[in-house]
Amino acid sequence: MSLTLHKYSNKLHCHYCGSTYPSLTSCVACGAQTWVERNFGTEKVEETIEQLFPEAKIGRMDMDSVRGKMAHDHIVKLFEQHKLDILVGTQMVVKGLDFEHVGLVGILDADGLLNFADFRVNERAFQLMEQVSGRAGRKHEVGKVLIQAIQVKHPILLFVQAHNYEAMYESEMENRKTFFYPPFSRMVTLRLKHKTLQKVQDASLTLAQHLKKDMMLVGPAAPMVGRVRNQYIMELMIKLPKDAQGSALKQVIRNAIQTLLADKRFSPVQVVVDVDPV
């Protein structure tokens, strides 16, 4: 799982299990100690392309540019009618669009797709990159796809390059089996919410103590978005076998939640159970 650098602690945090690590001072690959932080969005990409190709007509498709009811269809029609030469966008550019004249597709920051903190990350990255690749060279033309990445030898990039669905599937199934992920297990996420950070942290640790002796437990940890609508969030993830034992452990989870909420200290805490989260 990828780690996230938190400025307030100057540490790398895992949003999956809650572990923290010292921030890196040198590159593990080349040993360099000079760091340059980089981040960009569609607007920045659009500005850069305008500088590189001043004569081109450029459009952008993202949540900001398609706010209006017909904005999405308008941009699509402009591109179909060759009134736009280059279309910059987020994942919504990929979904269900079929343009005959696209000769080049670029995927920027593929590492961002490959480093998301979720066990399905390889599967989803492969699906998306294959979809994007399918936008170039439609009908009778031969297209080209360029993928920008730092991890150029990442297995998923090699599978995409070869369009090898079977190898990707076999690799993923082997990893899922090794680490007991679906489809070899059932997953249950317990999401605890409260307006006070300390309260929800204490509640999640108490619930973890009730559960860890009976089942495979990961966390508690704060999710990527740790506060929503003024409520702090902590999560615990549980892996259950897909048999009678798993059904029995579900009752153990229910009992543990009831015991937690029966404690006056934690009765205001909201516990949301998500079985097989998507």
Protein Blocks (a to p, Z undefined) as FASTA:
>chain_A
ZZdddfklopacdfknopacdddfbdfklopabdcdddddfklmmmmmmmmmmmbccddd
dfklmmpmklmmmmmmmmmnopafbdcddfklmnopacfklcbdcdehkllmmmcccfkl
mmmmmmmmmmmmmmgopajbccddddddfklmbfklmmmmnopaklmmmmmmmmmmmnop
afkbccdddddddfbfklmmmmmmmmmmmmmmmmccedjdddfblcgghiacdddddddd
dbfklmmmmmmmmmmmmmmmmpmklmmpccdddehiZZ
